[in-house]
């Protein structure tokens, strides 16, 4: 536990009335950026894993995760998606390595991009007919990216 000597007045008031314990660790902008960076590394690793699944293990992924018929056209589309997963995974890792301050922005762009894509699919009347078990994994992935990105902008100092 670390005590922060330069606490805002609101924190001191909350400590006085017992809502916040004294000697607690305050999340700083630096720690928040570290959380965003670690999350982006994990997202990058997840995308590399998804890239592997969609390209080198495409039939298994089609049948067991997407719940779609493993016909040639659907396998080609899944493989193409896997290529983009490799690309985004490597870009996320590169960002953390070379431009770490961009991590919270990129984390917010991830769910935003999926939202825009989902909106386009809805407007084009593209509907999901398969079980697509991967949607649950993606919901967690997108929620974590959103929360990790937002926390950076919520933290004051």
N, C-alpha and C positions, 0 to 999 in steps of 0.2 A: 504494500500500500504506500502511496506517495501523497504527501500533502502539498497542495498547490497554494503558495502564499499570495498570489494575485488572483483571487477569486472574485467574480462579479458579486455585487451586493445581493442579488437574488439567491445565489448559492449560499452566501453567509446566512441569510434569513432562513432558508430551508434547513441549514445545519442547526441553527438556534432552536427551531421548533421540532427538530428531530426527524424531518422527512428525509434528509440526506445525512448519512453518517459522516462524522469528521474523519480525517485521514483516509479518504477514499481516492481512488485513482480517477483523475479527470481525463476524459478523452480530448486530446489536442488535435489540431489540424494535422500535425505530423503523424500521430498515431492513426488518425482517420485515413490519411493518404496511404499508410502502410497496409491498413485493412483493405482498402480499394485495390492496391497493388497485388496483394496476396490473392484476393478474389479473382482478379483478372488473370493471374497465373493459373489458378484452378480452372477458370473458364477456358483458357488456352489449352490446357491439358485435356479438358473434357472435349473440346472441339477436335483435338488430334485423335482422341479415342473414337469419336463419332466418325471422323474421316476414315479411320481404319475399318470401322464396322460397315460403313457405306460403300467402301471400295473393295477391300480385301476379304470381307466376310459378307458380301452383299446378299447372297441368297438367304442365309440365316437371318439377317436383319430384315429382309423383305417379309419373310414368313412369320418370324417370331416377334419382331418389334413393330413393324408397320402393319402386319396383318394383310399384306397384299399378295396377289398372285405373282410368283416369280417369273413373269414372262419377260422377254428380251427388252421391250420398250421401258417397262417399269424399272428393270435392273440398270439400264443405261441412265435413266433419270436419277436413280438413287446413287449411282457411281459419280455422276456429275455433281450431285449435292455433296458427296464425300470429298471431292476435290476442293470445293469451296470451304468445307470444314477444315481441311489441311491448311488452306490459305489463311483463314481467320485465326486458327489456333496459333500459327507461326507469327502472324501480325500481333496478336495479343501479347505473346512472349517478347517480341521485339519492342513493343511499346513499354512494357515494364522494364526492360533492360536499358533502353536508350532515352525514353521520354516518360518517365514514371508519373509525372504530374498530370498526364492526360488520362490516367487510369479511371478516375471517377466519371469523366466525360464519356469515355468509351463504354463503361459499364451501363450508362444510361442509354447510349445509342443502341445497345443490343436489344433490349425489349422494345424500344421505339421502332427499330427496323422490323421486328417480327410483327408489331402492331400494324405498321404500314402495309406489310406483305399480306397479313390476314385480312385487312380492309380491302385490298385489291382482289384477293380471292373471293371475298364475299360479294363485292360489286360485280365481279365476273361470273357470279353464280357457281363457283366451284365448291362442291360440297364433299365432305368426308364420308365415304361409304365403308371404309375398312375399320377394324378395331383400333388400329394405330396406338398401341400401348406406349410408344415413345412419347406421346403427348403429355403424359404425367411426369416423365423425367424432364421434359422441356418446360413444363409449368414451374417446377421447382427451380430449374436452372435460371429461368427468366426472373422469377421472384427474387432469388438471391442476388442477381446482377442489379436489379432495380433497387433493392434495399441497401446493398453495399455502395452503390453510386450515390444514392440520396443522402446517406449518412454523412458523406463528406461535405455536402452543401448545407446540412443542418447544423453541423458543429461550428461554433463561432470562432474559437481561438485555436 
